[in-house]
Amino acid sequence: MHRAIAVWLTGHPWRAAFASAMCGALSPQMPLPFLVIAGAIAVLVALRFETRHAVTMAVAAGAAATWVVLSVAVVPPGWLILGIGVLFFGPMLLGWLLKKTGSLNLTFQVMLLGLAVLLIGLFAVLPDPVGLWREQIDLIVPAMERAGWQIPAGDRDMILSAWARTMWGSVAALSLSTVFGAVLLGRWWQSLLDSPGSFGVEYRQLRLGLALGIAVTVLFIVALLGDSALTASLAWVAFAALVFQGLAAAHRSKAVGRLNRGWLVGIYVLLIMLPVASIVVFMLAVWGFLDNWLRPRTQHV
């Protein structure tokens, strides 16, 4: 069974396209804001109407995305279905969960666990998850070098191998950001219609919690000390989740007067400035990690 799935996912047609995994299968052909907004609409419908209407929205958005992708690239069915499922049906299902539970934080935790399970499943099914990306990187590096990006000859293999090892994690982290961004946007829209101000209260309470906090701490230690591509990929997902918690901590600090509004605006501005965005993201992740352990569980703002 695993072998059949692996062949389906890694069939010959995908070798012509580098961006043929989950988010990578879609984002080169359509802007990220479209993915977030399309997912947010499905979340809004799931929160305010019957689930079948949200499914209809997800199907319509997924069909449109499929048409766009297939009109400009050759993508194997396995990767396309996986990408559509995560990026369009993922937000809809999380919106349904949010409606049933009324807990944005639980939805956040379930999404994190779901992506972790998906990554583990991919590593279990694919015969060579890292090698799959290395083949694609080797295909595009000559074009990148012709465009002016040069890799030191002595470090070439090390750099490309490290790049391949991080690809699953970076794609999963981007997927988490896209899907949860859609959930947040859809929930915010719904709060504007039904209960203005409630979204801010919910988002400021975002946290991994004790169990996930311990799991993430152990994961980071193992990733730093070991050489497992799966562990490194899972660490990327945890890192992205901590960035969201760091942003929630920043909003909470602003709400209680410990952070000036200008600083909060500055954080969002810096997040879209490529030269410094990575530094800001790292600082937010550290803030989120510390917030998970240092913030009293009973604190509500």
C-alpha positions in Angstrom: 0.0 0.0 0.0 2.8 2.4 1.0 4.6 1.6 -2.2 1.6 2.3 -4.3 1.0 5.7 -2.7 4.7 6.6 -3.0 4.6 5.8 -6.8 1.4 7.9 -7.1 3.1 10.9 -5.4 6.4 10.7 -7.2 5.4 9.8 -10.7 7.5 10.9 -13.6 5.5 14.1 -14.7 6.4 16.0 -11.5 10.1 15.9 -12.3 9.6 18.8 -14.8 8.3 21.1 -12.0 10.2 22.1 -8.9 7.1 23.5 -7.1 5.0 20.4 -7.0 4.5 19.8 -3.3 1.6 21.2 -1.3 2.0 24.9 -1.1 4.7 24.8 -3.7 2.3 23.3 -6.2 0.1 26.3 -6.0 1.9 29.5 -4.8 4.1 30.0 -7.9 1.0 30.2 -10.0 -1.2 32.3 -7.7 -0.4 34.9 -5.1 -0.3 34.0 -1.4 -3.1 36.6 -0.6 -5.5 34.7 -2.9 -4.9 31.5 -1.0 -5.4 33.2 2.4 -8.5 35.1 1.3 -10.1 32.0 -0.4 -9.5 30.0 2.7 -10.9 32.8 4.9 -14.1 32.9 2.9 -14.7 29.2 3.5 -13.9 29.7 7.2 -16.4 32.6 7.4 -19.1 30.5 5.7 -18.4 27.6 8.0 -18.8 29.8 11.1 -22.0 31.6 10.0 -23.8 29.0 7.9 -24.2 25.3 7.5 -21.1 23.2 6.9 -22.3 22.1 3.4 -22.1 25.7 2.2 -18.5 25.9 3.4 -17.7 22.7 1.6 -19.2 24.2 -1.6 -17.0 27.2 -1.2 -13.9 25.1 -0.7 -14.8 22.9 -3.7 -15.3 26.0 -5.9 -12.0 27.6 -4.7 -10.1 24.3 -5.1 -11.5 23.8 -8.6 -10.5 27.3 -9.7 -7.0 26.8 -8.2 -6.7 23.4 -10.0 -7.6 25.0 -13.3 -5.1 27.8 -12.8 -2.3 25.4 -11.8 -2.9 22.9 -14.6 -3.1 25.7 -17.2 0.5 26.8 -16.6 2.3 23.7 -15.2 2.3 19.9 -15.2 1.6 18.7 -11.7 0.9 15.1 -10.8 -2.5 14.3 -9.3 -1.1 13.2 -5.9 0.6 16.5 -5.2 -2.2 18.6 -6.6 -4.8 16.8 -4.4 -2.6 17.1 -1.4 -2.1 20.8 -2.0 -5.8 21.5 -2.6 -6.7 19.5 0.5 -4.4 21.4 2.8 -4.8 24.9 1.5 -8.5 25.0 0.7 -10.2 22.2 2.6 -7.9 22.6 5.6 -9.2 26.1 6.6 -12.8 25.0 6.0 -12.4 22.0 8.4 -10.7 24.2 11.0 -13.6 26.7 10.6 -16.0 23.9 11.3 -14.0 22.8 14.4 -13.9 26.4 15.6 -17.7 26.7 15.3 -18.2 23.4 17.2 -15.7 24.1 20.0 -15.8 27.9 20.2 -12.0 27.8 20.9 -9.5 29.5 18.6 -6.7 28.1 20.7 -7.9 24.5 20.4 -8.2 25.0 16.7 -4.6 26.3 16.6 -3.3 23.3 18.5 -5.3 20.8 16.3 -3.9 22.4 13.2 -0.3 22.1 14.5 -0.8 18.4 15.4 -2.5 17.8 12.0 0.4 19.2 10.0 2.9 17.2 12.2 1.0 14.0 11.5 0.9 14.8 7.8 4.7 15.4 7.7 5.3 12.1 9.6 3.0 10.3 7.1 4.9 11.7 4.1 8.3 10.7 5.5 6.8 7.2 6.2 5.4 6.8 2.7 8.0 8.4 0.5 11.1 6.2 -0.2 13.5 9.2 -0.1 11.9 12.4 1.0 15.1 14.5 1.1 16.4 13.0 -2.2 13.1 14.0 -3.9 13.9 17.7 -3.2 17.6 17.3 -4.0 16.7 16.1 -7.5 14.6 19.2 -8.1 17.2 21.6 -6.6 19.9 20.1 -8.9 17.6 20.8 -11.8 17.1 24.5 -11.0 20.5 25.4 -9.7 22.0 25.9 -13.2 19.3 28.4 -14.1 19.9 30.2 -10.8 23.6 30.3 -11.4 23.0 31.8 -14.9 20.9 34.5 -13.2 23.9 35.4 -11.0 23.5 33.3 -7.9 26.9 31.6 -7.3 27.6 28.7 -4.9 31.2 28.3 -3.7 32.5 25.1 -5.4 33.9 23.7 -2.2 30.7 24.1 -0.3 28.3 23.2 -3.1 27.3 19.7 -2.0 26.9 20.7 1.7 24.8 23.8 0.8 22.5 21.9 -1.6 22.1 19.0 0.9 21.2 21.4 3.7 18.7 23.1 1.4 17.1 19.8 0.5 16.8 18.8 4.1 14.9 22.1 5.0 12.5 22.0 2.1 9.8 19.8 3.7 9.9 21.9 6.8 9.8 25.2 5.0 6.8 24.1 2.8 5.0 22.8 5.9 5.7 26.0 7.8 4.4 28.1 4.9 1.3 25.9 4.7 0.7 26.4 8.4 1.0 30.2 8.0 -1.3 30.2 5.0 -4.0 28.0 6.6 -4.0 29.6 10.0 -3.8 33.0 8.5 -7.0 32.1 6.6 -8.6 30.9 9.9 -7.7 34.2 11.7 -9.0 36.3 8.8 -12.2 34.4 8.6 -12.8 34.5 12.3 -12.1 38.2 12.4 -14.6 38.8 9.6 -17.2 36.8 11.5 -16.5 38.7 14.7 -17.1 42.0 12.9 -20.5 40.8 11.9 -21.6 39.1 15.1 -19.5 40.2 18.1 -17.0 43.1 17.4 -14.0 42.9 19.7 -14.2 39.2 20.5 -11.6 38.2 18.0 -8.9 40.2 19.7 -9.6 38.7 23.1 -9.4 35.2 21.6 -6.2 35.8 19.7 -4.4 37.3 22.6 -4.9 34.0 24.5 -3.2 31.9 21.9 -0.7 29.4 23.3 0.7 26.0 22.7 0.0 24.9 26.2 1.8 22.5 28.5 1.8 19.3 26.5 2.6 20.8 23.2 5.1 23.1 24.9 7.0 20.2 26.3 6.9 18.3 23.0 8.2 21.3 21.1 11.0 21.9 23.6 12.1 18.2 23.3 11.8 18.5 19.5 14.1 21.5 19.3 16.7 19.8 21.5 16.6 16.6 19.4 16.7 18.6 16.1 19.8 20.6 17.3 21.6 17.5 18.6 20.6 15.1 15.8 20.7 14.9 12.1 17.1 13.7 11.3 15.4 15.4 8.4 12.0 14.6 9.8 12.9 16.1 13.2 14.2 19.2 11.4 11.0 19.5 9.4 8.8 19.2 12.4 10.9 21.9 14.1 10.1 24.2 11.3 6.4 23.7 11.8 6.8 24.3 15.6 8.8 27.4 14.8 6.0 28.8 12.6 3.4 28.1 15.3 5.6 30.0 17.9 5.7 33.0 15.6 1.9 33.2 15.8 2.1 32.9 19.6 4.7 35.6 19.6 2.4 37.9 17.7 -0.4 37.1 20.2 2.0 38.0 23.0 2.8 41.3 21.3 -0.9 42.1 21.0 -1.4 41.2 24.7 1.5 43.5 25.7 -0.1 46.3 23.8 -3.5 45.6 25.3 -2.1 45.9 28.9 0.0 49.0 28.0 3.4 47.4 28.1 3.9 47.9 24.4 3.3 51.1 22.5 1.0 50.9 19.4 3.8 52.2 17.3 6.0 49.2 18.2 3.2 46.8 17.2 2.8 48.5 13.9 6.5 48.4 13.4 6.6 44.6 13.9 4.1 44.1 11.1 5.9 46.6 8.8 9.3 44.8 9.4 7.6 41.4 8.7 7.2 42.5 5.0 10.7 43.9 4.7 12.8 41.1 3.4 16.2 42.2 4.7 15.1 42.1 8.3 12.0 39.9 8.2 13.9 36.8 9.1 15.3 38.5 12.3 11.8 39.7 13.3 10.3 36.2 12.7 13.1 34.6 14.9 12.5 37.2 17.7 8.8 36.5 17.6 9.3 32.8 17.8 11.6 33.2 20.8 9.0 35.6 22.4 6.3 33.0 21.7 8.4 30.2 23.3 9.1 32.2 26.4 5.4 33.4 26.6 4.3 29.8 26.6 6.3 29.0 29.8 6.3 32.4 31.6 2.7 33.6 31.1 0.4 32.5 33.9 -2.2 30.1 32.6 -4.9 32.0 34.3 -4.0 35.3 32.7 -6.8 36.8 30.5 -6.6 40.1 28.6 
